Amino acid sequence: MNEKGVVMTGDLLQNLDKLHTTDMGAERIRRNLDLQTSNVVGWCKAFVEQADVIIGQGKNWYVYGRGLVVTINAKSFTVITAHPIKCKVRVMRESDYACLPEFLYQAIFIPEGAAVPTREIINDPQIFVYIKAFGSQPGDLGVVAEQDGQIVGAAWTRIIPAFGHINDDIPELAISILPDFRGYGIGSKMLNRLFKVLRDNGYTRTSLSVQKDNPAVRFYERLGYRITEEKLDHVGHEDFIMIKDLGGSRSVKRARI
């Protein structure tokens, strides 16, 4: 750690020879991951070297890769545990609204070879409408995904005059996952939970807008969205408008989160 108590991930990579665990820790890791090796520490060292991302948080390092996470004490270099990534998905709370600007920025699709926009782009009124005064009106519903106490994903809906607006009975979807946590099935888990939240609040359909060349189109189709029209967004991108039927009958219930 530095003088401010921040875990430095470089320290772990430079001190792999110090990794160790207890007999109990080794047995826990073998059981959690169904490992067939007796050299658990050696397996952990190789895992760290090939990790997708290492995050220092609190007193620990969290090492992610191949759908797994290994937890290592940053002071003693003790491997505490390892297990498959199992994000907790829960309904969004008012205290979570502060994270929406970051997830709105992460939701912006950047085609290959295109310049990465500055974070000020979310202040564009056509974009900021997705989070402006969130929680103040019917249809403002959402869920978040937590991993080791960190919010790593968010999915939410609004009834607003935005890109994917159909009518005032169909909330429009936005979803975003931090880059280091993509590819682990978190998006599907969040949306399935959000669909239930929408049904519980009386909604029977939800819409979205997605650029035609965004690979996420196939992800949405797997979850039951269908393309209903094509149109240009406010900057001339070709978008698909997609709708998913949630089932059930429309009611007047419109609880807010």
N, C-alpha and C positions, 0 to 999 in steps of 0.2 A: 504494500500500500504506500501511497505518497503521504505527505504531511497533512493532507486533507482527508485521509481515510479512504481514498478512492482505490479500488483494486485495479492494479495494472496488469492487463492481460499478457503483455510481453514477458513479465516475470515468470509466468507459468511455462512458456515455451523455452525459456532459457534455463529452466531448472527442472526439466523432465526427469533427470536422474534422481531427484529428491521425492518423486511420487512414491507413496506407499499406502497400505491400508491394513486394517486389522483382520484377524481371522474371521470375525463376525461380519465385517464389511465385505470381505471377499465372497463369503457364502451368500450374503444378501444380493450382491451384484450377479453372481452366477444364477441365482434363483430368479431374479427379476428379468434377466435377459436370456435365460436358458442357455448360458454359455457352456461349452463342453471343454474349455481349457482350464487347466489348473493354475496357469500363470495369469491371474487376473490383472496384476499390476502391469505386466507387459502388454496385455490387451489394451489397458487404459492409456498407456503411453502412445501406442500406435493410433488409438482413437483420437487423442488430442492432436497429434501431428496431422491428421487428415480431416480435422473438424471443419464444418462449414462456418461456424462462428463461435467465439469465446466471449462471454459477457461477465464482467466483474460486477457483482452486486452484493452489498453488505459485506459479510465476512467470507463469501465464497466466490469461486468461479463456477459458471455454468457453461458446459461445453456441449455444443449441439452438432449433430450430424447423423445422417442415415435414419432419421426419425427417432433418434435417441438423445438423451441428455445425461451427462455425467457431472456430478456435483463434487467439487474439490475444495477443501478448506484452504484459503489463501495464505494463512500464516504458517500452518504446519505441513502443507502439501499432502494432507491425508485425503485419499479418495473416500468420500462419505457414502455415496450410493450412485446407482445408475438405473435408469428405467426408460421405457418408451415415453416419448412426448405425449402428455395427456393434458392438454389445455382444459381448464375449467371455463365453460361458457355460462354466463349468467346474464340476467336482464340488466340493462344499463341503468345506473343510478345518476342522480343529479350531480354528484361529485365527479362523475366520469366525463361530464360535458367539457371540462377543461382540456381533455385530450383530443377533442374533435378536430381542431385546426390541424394537428399533425396527421391525423388519419385522412382528413380531406386532401391534404397535400400528397400523401402516399397513394391516394386513389387515382391520381392523375396518370393516365396512360401516356408513356413516352415511347414512341416507335423507335425501333433500332436505328441508330445513327443520328437521331434527333438530339438537339441540345437539351440538357436538363434545365427546366425552368427554375427561376428563383422562387423562394417561398412566398414572395409577395403576390404571386399569381392567384393565390386563394382569395385575395382582396377584390378580385374582379367580381362585380355584383352578380354576374351570371353563375359564378362558382360559389361565392360566399353564401348565397341563398340556401345552400344545402345544410348550413349549420347556424345561420343567423337566428338568434333567440330560440335555439332548439329547446324543446320541452314546453313551449308556450301555446301549442295549438294541437287539436286532434290530428292523429296520424303520426305524431312525433314519437316513434317507438324504436327501441334499439336493444342490442345485446353487445357484450364485449367478451373477448377471450383473454384469460389470464394464464400465464405460465410462470411459476415460481414467484408469484406476487406482482409480476409485471404485466400490464395490459399490452398485448401484442397484436390485437385485432379488434375491429369494431364493424358492426353492420347496423344500419339504421334506415328508417323510412320517414318521408315527409310528404305532405300534400301541398305542393308549391308550384308556381308557374316556371318550371325548370325544363331541362332537355327531354326528360321522359314522362312528362305530365300527360295523362290521359283525360281524367276528370276528377272531380272532388271526392269520389268514392274509392279511388285507387291510389294508395300511397306509393311513392317512387322510392326505389332502393338505392342505397350507396353502401359499398363495402370496401374495406381496406385492411391489409395485413402488413406489418412491418417486414421489410425485405428479407431479413434474416430468418423469418419464420414461415416463409412461403414454401409450399410443396409438401406440407405435413398433414393435409386434410383439415386444417383449421377452418378454412372458408366454408366447406360443406357443413361442418359441425355448427358454425355460427348461423348459417342461413336456415338450416333445419329448425334450430331453436327459434329464430326470428319468425319463421312461417307460423309456428305454433302461437307465438305472441300475437301475431296479426289475426289469426283465426280467433283467439280468445277475446280479441277486441272487436270482433264482428266484421272483419274485412275478408272478402272472398277472392280478391285478386291483388296483385302487386305488379308494378311496372319498373322498367329501367331503360336507360340509354347507354349504348356501348359502341365505340368505334368499330367499324366493320373489320378492320385488320387487327383488332385486339384478340389474342388467343383466348381471352376469357369468354368469348362468345360460346365456345364449345362447353366450357364449364357451366354456364348458365343453362344451356340446352340440356345437359345431363341432369340438372336439378328441376327440369320441367318448364322452363321458360320457352316461349315460342316467338319467332319474329313476326311482327304484325305490320311493320312499315319501315321504310328507309327515308331518312331526311338529313339535311345538312344542319350542323350545329351553328352556334353564333360566330365561329371562326372558320366555317367552311369544311369541317371534317364530315365525312360520310358516316352516319350513325345508323345502327339498327335500333328500333324501338321494340322492346320485348315485353311480354306479359306472361305471368304465371297464374293459373287458377289454383286457389288455395282450398277449394271445397267449402261446404257448409253454406248456410243461408245468411244473407245480410241482416244484421240486427242494428239497433240504435246504440248499442254499447260502444263507447269510445273512450275507454279509460286511458289516462296518460301514465307514463312511467315516472 
